[in-house]
């Protein structure tokens, strides 16, 4: 006999419906347009840390609506948001499912601090009464780990990561990522909404970069954590098509070094950026993560009706 029952309780299903009602009312009150874009498309992302699921003859299930939403922004959509399914290969476990629901929105004219403030306003409705605190990545990492992630000797950072259980063969960036995920995030207060901004430049992905007060390159990027969960990942978006091409190329060099498939640069996105992507900031959130944080659950199966093992 197959266990056909859902893993999410009726209470969890109702909580999901209530959360989505809150989200839609939040954006309706701010005249942010809800849009819909393809979840199956010709091109996937080149990010080293995200693996798209190929669909032979069609392309890829989308890991995020980002590329298509940026095309809408370039076409003059104004502020937009979307709630959609997203898919990532190899992401399955207590906090991950290969298919999940993403809330993503973009705000033309917003700089990063404006978007952080809007995220915290939404979280004020989803997690009423929860205090928030903001940290710079560099200072927070140094406080917890005892090493400056941007200026410390590479060998010292790698050795620290290996002493903390990381596999051998990591480079500096991977060592910092490992220590951030295993030591720094674990040290964050679980009863506060924690905003971490100014990530290292190598972690910019599709965010703009700038020089901090010490002249180090940092990304205009933030993440928000609550109850041990990463809830939001936001950027002041890159708008330069030439820099975007360079990052696609750099991503693929790294993918080859890690024996991963090379991903063709999305020509539609590049053409849209050539036409003109407005200055904007954007953020993505996992809806299941929001529900897990609301309910104090450490298992994504508690908030998904049928996780992939039972789908």
C-alpha positions, 0 to 999 in steps of 0.5 A, spaced: 500 500 500 502 506 498 501 512 503 497 517 499 495 521 505 498 529 504 504 530 509 501 537 511 495 538 516 489 541 514 491 547 519 497 548 515 493 548 508 489 553 511 495 557 514 498 557 507 491 560 504 491 565 509 499 567 508 497 568 500 491 572 502 495 577 506 501 577 501 496 579 495 492 584 499 499 587 501 501 588 494 494 590 492 495 596 497 501 598 494 499 598 486 504 592 485 502 588 479 501 581 480 504 577 473 505 570 471 511 568 467 513 561 464 515 555 468 518 552 462 523 556 458 529 555 453 534 557 458 536 556 465 540 560 470 548 559 470 549 560 477 554 555 480 550 553 486 543 552 482 542 546 478 536 547 473 532 541 471 532 539 464 526 537 460 529 534 453 526 538 447 523 544 451 529 547 455 529 547 463 524 548 469 525 555 471 529 555 478 526 562 479 522 567 475 527 572 475 529 573 467 522 573 465 520 578 470 526 583 468 524 582 461 517 585 463 520 591 467 524 592 461 518 592 457 515 598 462 511 593 467 512 598 473 513 594 480 511 587 479 510 581 483 509 573 482 507 567 486 509 561 482 512 554 482 520 554 482 524 547 481 531 546 483 535 539 481 538 536 487 535 540 493 531 535 497 531 534 505 528 537 511 528 544 508 528 543 501 524 540 496 525 540 488 519 543 487 517 549 491 513 556 491 517 562 490 514 569 492 518 574 488 518 582 487 521 588 483 521 595 485 523 600 480 526 606 483 528 602 490 535 602 492 536 596 497 534 600 503 527 601 501 526 594 499 529 591 506 524 596 509 518 593 505 520 586 506 520 588 514 513 591 513 511 585 510 514 580 515 511 585 520 504 582 518 506 575 517 510 575 524 507 580 528 511 583 534 517 580 532 523 585 532 529 586 527 536 587 527 541 589 521 548 587 520 553 588 515 556 581 513 563 582 514 562 585 521 558 579 523 562 574 520 568 577 523 564 577 530 562 570 530 568 566 526 574 571 528 576 572 521 575 578 516 572 574 510 575 579 505 582 580 508 584 574 512 589 569 509 585 564 504 589 558 508 586 561 514 579 561 512 580 554 509 583 551 515 577 554 519 572 551 515 575 544 515 576 544 522 568 546 522 567 539 518 568 542 511 570 537 505 577 538 503 579 542 496 575 548 498 577 555 495 576 561 499 569 563 497 567 556 498 570 556 505 566 563 507 560 560 504 561 554 508 562 558 515 557 562 514 552 557 513 554 552 519 557 557 524 554 564 523 547 563 521 547 558 527 549 564 531 544 568 529 538 570 535 532 565 533 527 570 536 529 576 531 528 578 524 536 578 522 538 582 516 545 581 513 547 586 507 553 587 504 555 580 502 562 579 499 563 581 492 564 574 489 557 572 492 554 578 488 550 573 483 546 578 479 546 584 484 550 590 483 557 591 487 560 597 490 566 599 495 566 599 502 569 604 507 575 599 507 575 599 499 573 592 499 568 590 493 561 588 496 555 586 493 548 590 494 545 584 496 541 582 503 538 576 506 533 575 512 533 570 517 528 568 522 528 562 527 534 559 523 531 559 516 533 564 510 527 567 508 529 572 503 534 574 498 534 581 495 539 585 490 539 592 488 539 589 481 545 589 476 542 593 469 549 593 465 548 588 459 556 588 458 557 586 466 551 581 465 555 578 459 561 577 463 558 574 469 555 569 465 561 567 462 565 567 469 559 563 471 560 558 466 568 558 467 566 556 474 561 550 472 566 547 468 571 547 473 566 543 477 564 539 472 557 542 471 554 543 464 555 549 461 549 554 461 547 558 455 547 565 456 539 567 456 539 572 449 532 574 451 534 577 458 541 580 455 536 584 449 532 586 454 537 589 458 540 592 452 533 595 451 534 598 458 532 595 465 530 600 469 534 601 476 530 597 481 531 592 487 528 585 487 527 580 492 525 572 492 522 568 498 520 561 499 513 561 501 514 554 504 520 557 508 515 563 511 510 558 513 515 554 516 517 560 520 510 562 522 509 555 525 516 554 528 517 547 524 523 545 521 521 540 516 518 542 509 514 536 509 509 539 514 507 545 509 507 541 503 501 537 501 505 532 497 513 532 497 516 529 491 517 523 494 509 522 495 508 526 488 
